[in-house]
Amino acid sequence: MSSPVELSKYPTLVFDCDGVVLDSNKVKTQAFYQTALAYGEEAAQRMVEFHVANGGISRYKKFALFLDEMVDGSQGPGLDSLLETYAGHVRTGLMACEIAPGLDELREATKASQWLIVSGGDQEEIREIFTTRGIHEHFDGGIFGSPDTKDAILARELERENISGPALFLGDSTYDYRASTKAGLDFIFISGWTEVPGWKAWCQRNDIASVESLQTLL
């Protein structure tokens, strides 16, 4: 259910990275495919299907499950090798993909709010990319990611009082919704770059507010 949002009531705004701040969902999907090709076309396709169905879960868990449940891990590269290959593909894509239009203007419009990134992406990778691309300073509350899960990050930052309520999570996956709701945050679904199939019906069933992009919130 789409609806206008009064951002000024939130002292904390929490953002997912891929598909919200960066147009990077396709970058990650292609990187999973290219990396898993070491085990063949069929395995690579299974990996992509699993990745898309489990948006927001870290690469560490996805590749571990890939080796344990989808392929014979003794017949190809191990976990560390897969992660290294994947990271190389991803970094190239993250340096080139689009930054959400209106991000700077939204930061200016919410000066009183603290911003955080809580992502399934690799924490050090995101911090490096954001610094290189000049957007890290927007996120004064910190940039957080895997190997910690979103559930663990949100619980930790709430306990540290780094997230002050009421807080709003801006995400593009079903996991974002589950994690933020479990942590007691409000949630808005960002639809423009999502890979969630049937997201409109899902939002309607769960009475979730949605907007196309961050720019729409201005």
C-alpha positions as CSV (number, residue, x, y, z in Angstrom):
1,M,0.0,0.0,0.0
2,S,1.6,3.2,-1.1
3,S,1.4,6.2,1.2
4,P,3.1,9.5,2.0
5,V,5.6,9.3,4.9
6,E,6.4,12.0,7.4
7,L,10.1,11.5,7.8
8,S,10.6,14.3,10.3
9,K,9.1,12.1,13.1
10,Y,12.0,9.7,12.8
11,P,15.2,10.5,14.7
12,T,16.8,7.4,13.0
13,L,16.6,6.3,9.4
14,V,18.1,2.9,8.5
15,F,18.8,2.0,4.9
16,D,19.5,-1.2,3.1
17,C,22.3,-0.8,0.5
18,D,21.6,-2.9,-2.5
19,G,18.4,-1.8,-4.4
20,V,17.9,1.1,-2.1
21,V,21.0,3.3,-2.0
22,L,22.7,1.6,-4.9
23,D,21.2,0.1,-8.1
24,S,23.3,-3.0,-7.3
25,N,20.8,-5.9,-7.1
26,K,21.6,-7.0,-10.7
27,V,25.3,-6.6,-10.0
28,K,25.1,-9.1,-7.1
29,T,22.9,-11.5,-9.0
30,Q,25.3,-11.6,-12.0
31,A,28.2,-12.0,-9.6
32,F,26.6,-15.0,-8.0
33,Y,26.0,-16.5,-11.4
34,Q,29.6,-15.9,-12.7
35,T,31.1,-17.3,-9.5
36,A,29.0,-20.4,-9.3
37,L,29.7,-21.2,-13.0
38,A,32.8,-23.0,-11.7
39,Y,30.4,-25.8,-10.9
40,G,28.5,-25.6,-14.2
41,E,25.6,-23.8,-15.8
42,E,22.9,-25.8,-13.9
43,A,24.5,-25.1,-10.5
44,A,25.0,-21.4,-11.4
45,Q,21.3,-21.1,-12.2
46,R,20.3,-22.8,-8.9
47,M,22.5,-20.3,-7.1
48,V,20.9,-17.4,-8.8
49,E,17.4,-18.7,-7.9
50,F,18.4,-19.2,-4.3
51,H,20.0,-15.7,-4.1
52,V,17.0,-13.9,-5.5
53,A,14.6,-15.8,-3.2
54,N,16.7,-14.9,-0.2
55,G,17.5,-11.2,-0.7
56,G,19.4,-9.6,2.2
57,I,21.1,-12.8,3.4
58,S,24.9,-12.6,3.4
59,R,27.1,-14.1,0.7
60,Y,28.9,-16.2,3.4
61,K,25.7,-18.1,4.2
62,K,24.6,-18.4,0.6
63,F,27.9,-19.9,-0.6
64,A,28.2,-22.1,2.4
65,L,24.7,-23.5,1.6
66,F,25.6,-23.7,-2.1
67,L,28.6,-26.0,-1.2
68,D,26.7,-28.0,1.4
69,E,23.4,-28.5,-0.4
70,M,23.5,-27.7,-4.1
71,V,26.8,-29.1,-5.4
72,D,29.6,-31.6,-4.4
73,G,32.0,-29.1,-2.9
74,S,34.9,-31.4,-3.3
75,Q,34.6,-31.1,-7.1
76,G,35.5,-27.4,-7.4
77,P,36.6,-24.2,-5.6
78,G,36.0,-24.0,-1.8
79,L,34.3,-21.3,0.2
80,D,37.2,-18.9,0.4
81,S,37.9,-19.1,-3.3
82,L,34.3,-18.6,-4.2
83,L,34.1,-15.6,-1.9
84,E,37.2,-14.0,-3.3
85,T,36.0,-14.5,-6.9
86,Y,32.6,-13.1,-6.0
87,A,34.1,-10.0,-4.3
88,G,36.1,-9.2,-7.4
89,H,33.0,-9.3,-9.6
90,V,31.0,-7.3,-7.1
91,R,33.5,-4.5,-6.6
92,T,33.7,-3.7,-10.2
93,G,29.9,-3.5,-10.4
94,L,29.5,-1.4,-7.3
95,M,31.9,1.2,-8.5
96,A,29.9,1.7,-11.7
97,C,26.2,1.3,-10.6
98,E,23.9,4.2,-10.1
99,I,23.5,5.9,-6.8
100,A,19.9,6.6,-5.8
101,P,18.7,9.9,-7.3
102,G,17.8,12.4,-4.6
103,L,20.1,10.9,-1.9
104,D,21.9,14.1,-1.3
105,E,18.6,16.1,-1.2
106,L,17.1,13.6,1.2
107,R,20.0,13.9,3.5
108,E,19.7,17.7,3.5
109,A,15.9,17.4,4.2
110,T,16.5,15.1,7.2
111,K,19.4,16.9,8.9
112,A,18.0,16.1,12.3
113,S,17.9,12.4,11.7
114,Q,20.8,9.9,12.1
115,W,21.4,7.7,9.1
116,L,22.7,4.1,9.2
117,I,23.3,1.4,6.6
118,V,22.3,-2.1,7.6
119,S,23.1,-4.4,4.7
120,G,23.6,-8.1,3.8
121,G,26.6,-7.0,1.8
122,D,30.2,-7.2,3.1
123,Q,30.8,-4.5,5.7
124,E,34.3,-3.5,4.7
125,E,33.4,-3.6,1.0
126,I,30.5,-1.3,1.5
127,R,32.5,1.1,3.6
128,E,35.2,1.2,0.9
129,I,32.8,1.7,-1.9
130,F,30.8,4.5,-0.1
131,T,34.1,6.3,0.8
132,T,35.4,6.1,-2.8
133,R,32.1,7.3,-4.2
134,G,31.7,10.1,-1.7
135,I,28.5,9.1,0.1
136,H,29.9,7.7,3.3
137,E,29.5,10.9,5.3
138,H,25.7,10.8,4.9
139,F,25.6,7.8,7.2
140,D,26.7,9.3,10.5
141,G,25.3,6.4,12.5
142,G,27.5,3.9,10.8
143,I,27.8,1.5,7.9
144,F,27.2,-2.1,8.9
145,G,27.0,-5.4,7.0
146,S,28.0,-9.0,6.9
147,P,29.3,-11.3,8.2
148,D,26.9,-10.1,10.9
149,T,23.3,-10.6,10.0
150,K,20.8,-7.7,9.8
151,D,19.0,-9.2,12.9
152,A,22.2,-9.1,14.9
153,I,23.2,-5.6,13.7
154,L,19.8,-4.1,14.5
155,A,19.8,-5.7,18.0
156,R,23.3,-4.6,18.7
157,E,22.8,-1.0,17.6
158,L,19.5,-0.7,19.5
159,E,21.2,-2.0,22.6
160,R,24.0,0.6,22.1
161,E,21.2,3.3,21.7
162,N,22.8,4.1,18.3
163,I,19.3,3.6,16.9
164,S,16.8,5.9,18.6
165,G,13.1,5.3,18.2
166,P,10.9,5.7,16.5
167,A,13.1,4.5,13.7
168,L,12.3,3.7,10.1
169,F,13.9,1.0,7.9
170,L,14.0,1.6,4.1
171,G,14.5,-1.8,2.4
172,D,13.7,-3.8,-0.8
173,S,13.4,-7.4,0.4
174,T,11.1,-9.6,2.5
175,Y,14.0,-10.2,4.9
176,D,14.4,-6.4,5.4
177,Y,10.8,-6.3,6.4
178,R,11.0,-9.3,8.8
179,A,14.3,-8.1,10.4
180,S,13.1,-4.5,10.9
181,T,9.7,-5.5,12.2
182,K,11.2,-8.0,14.6
183,A,13.5,-5.2,15.9
184,G,10.5,-2.8,16.3
185,L,11.3,-0.5,13.5
186,D,8.7,0.9,11.0
187,F,9.3,-0.2,7.4
188,I,8.9,1.2,3.9
189,F,9.4,-1.0,0.9
190,I,11.5,0.6,-1.9
191,S,10.2,-0.9,-5.1
192,G,12.1,0.6,-8.0
193,W,15.1,-1.7,-8.1
194,T,13.7,-4.7,-6.1
195,E,14.1,-8.3,-7.3
196,V,11.2,-9.6,-5.1
197,P,8.7,-11.3,-7.4
198,G,5.1,-10.2,-6.9
199,W,6.1,-7.4,-4.5
200,K,2.9,-5.4,-5.0
201,A,0.7,-8.2,-3.9
202,W,3.0,-9.0,-1.0
203,C,2.9,-5.4,0.2
204,Q,-0.9,-5.3,-0.1
205,R,-1.3,-8.6,1.9
206,N,0.9,-7.3,4.7
207,D,-0.3,-3.7,4.6
208,I,3.2,-2.4,3.9
209,A,3.8,1.1,2.7
210,S,5.8,1.3,-0.5
211,V,7.4,4.0,-2.6
212,E,9.3,3.7,-5.9
213,S,12.6,5.3,-4.8
214,L,14.2,7.4,-2.1
215,Q,13.6,10.4,-4.4
216,T,9.9,9.8,-4.0
217,L,10.2,10.5,-0.3
218,L,11.2,14.1,-0.9
